[in-house]
């Protein structure tokens, strides 16, 4: 099985600061892959490079077989990218925001209505189509952002800490929606270890370096830890062997 997303020695420098250093990983089709680490670990920079929002300093990355440095326009038609901060239009309604994204991606009118109805149903937003985005709760804004990024039926979805700042119930609801997207490759960054446990595989990142990459259970087993947080600490302290598997 080929990779949906692949990075080889991906590196990003900001003058003397190395934000991501020689990161190599491979994401399989239709899996939920977690980039896990604390603030400043390099998760956002990695996502932005993979989503063609930032050019790498060195190394290579491919999304659906396309080179991120030279085929970014083709890649952008195949992906959805949801940044940490609310990036929709607060003055527009829920329906108008979705329509705006549908226009951006040139979603045909004959497909648009059905697709929009599906997304509003799956995100439980159908009753709020006339509400302005700025008047939505934090959790509902996140769900609206997700719907907007799914309107064009992307192949790969990049989510940068999508549940930061929302309540626990909204976090669970958001992940329920992600689990329903069974045909989609999802790469999600998170500082939350409980969310990392929900991923098919995780990459533990610290200070721009890949520490471990495997299933949550395999990471814990090989680091002789009961939790991912404990595994992370063990690997950082060097008292256990780091987990291989980034290119599997």
Secondary structure, DSSP 8 states (H G I E B T S, - for coil): --EEEEEEEEEEEETTEEEEEEEEEEEETT-EEEEE--TTSSHHHHHHHHTTSS--SEEEEEETTEETTT-HHHHHTTEEEE-SS--S-TTSBHHHHHHHHHHHTT--HHHHHHHHHHHHHHTT-GGGTTSBGGGS-HHHHHHHHHHHHHTT--SEEEEESTTTTS-HHHHHHHHHHHHH-TTSEEEEEES-HHHHTTSSEEEEEETTEEEEEE-HHHHHHHTT-SSHHHHHHHHHHTSS-----TT-
